[in-house]
Amino acid sequence: MKEREKCDKLFSGGIITDRLNAQKTAEHLKVPVYVEAKDCTGSTNADCRAQSGEKSGDFAICADCQTDGRGRRGKSFFSPDGGLYLSVVKSVNADDPSKITALAALATAEAIENVTGKSIGIKWINDLYADGKKVCGILCENISEDFSRLSRVIIGIGINVSPPPGGFPDDIKRRAGALFETPPKNIKNILCAEIINKIYELCEKSGEYVFKRYKSRLFMLGKNIEVIKKNERLSATAERLCPDYRLFVRYPSGKTEELCSGEVSLKTEE
């Protein structure tokens, strides 16, 4: 079954009129990056990985729909029509995946604000929120199997530009949101280009610059959260962000921990 047919079967109902187009996206790019636009695909991250061996330079793949979108820790990522799914293959110079993820989150937040005017907050470490709802998730992967140094990475970004046909599934509809009820014409191409522009712009900035701007958008510092570990949900307070992007938390017992990965949620979230 072709990916478009899979998408129609998975996400039936409604008509999405705003579509990605490589030429229209390129018109708004400020950096020389080749962009391929797809109507629907399994996963843009997987597509980038498959093409990374034959392409030595930076490139990007975007799609209107994914049938096999992936999130962190192998979870599926709901990727219906109405979204913008973008993966960028980029050469970087970093020693910690968290730094790339944070940079991608900041770049995407700033790009969304520039294009839409909406205020975007970051929930550690890779989720973007607008009006109290999650509108974007990020997954960064190393192309090389050598994790001692990141030299070429895939930066995967999934954004709910408009509500999906048929609405969000019951298990996420209380916390999931979209940037627009009805998106303006060509907004996805403009946003796609601006995200790529911002990624390249921030890669030229100092680590301190990126850290300060990322930290300024975190909305959970000083608040009561839940740390989710396997089948446990532990109450804690998110006290500060460490320079290496670990989240410093304090449990009711007084014990502290620096989280390098994992899932956290505000107490008010379901």
PyMOL commands that set and color helices and strands:
alter all, ss='L'
color gray80, all
select helices_A, chain A and resi 3-10+22-26+44-52+72-74+97-116+187-203+207-217
alter helices_A, ss='H'
color red, helices_A
select strands_A, chain A and resi 34-38+59-63+83-94+121-123+127-130+133-142+150-160+224-229+232-241+247-250+256-259+263-266
alter strands_A, ss='S'
color yellow, strands_A
deselect
rebuild
show_as cartoon
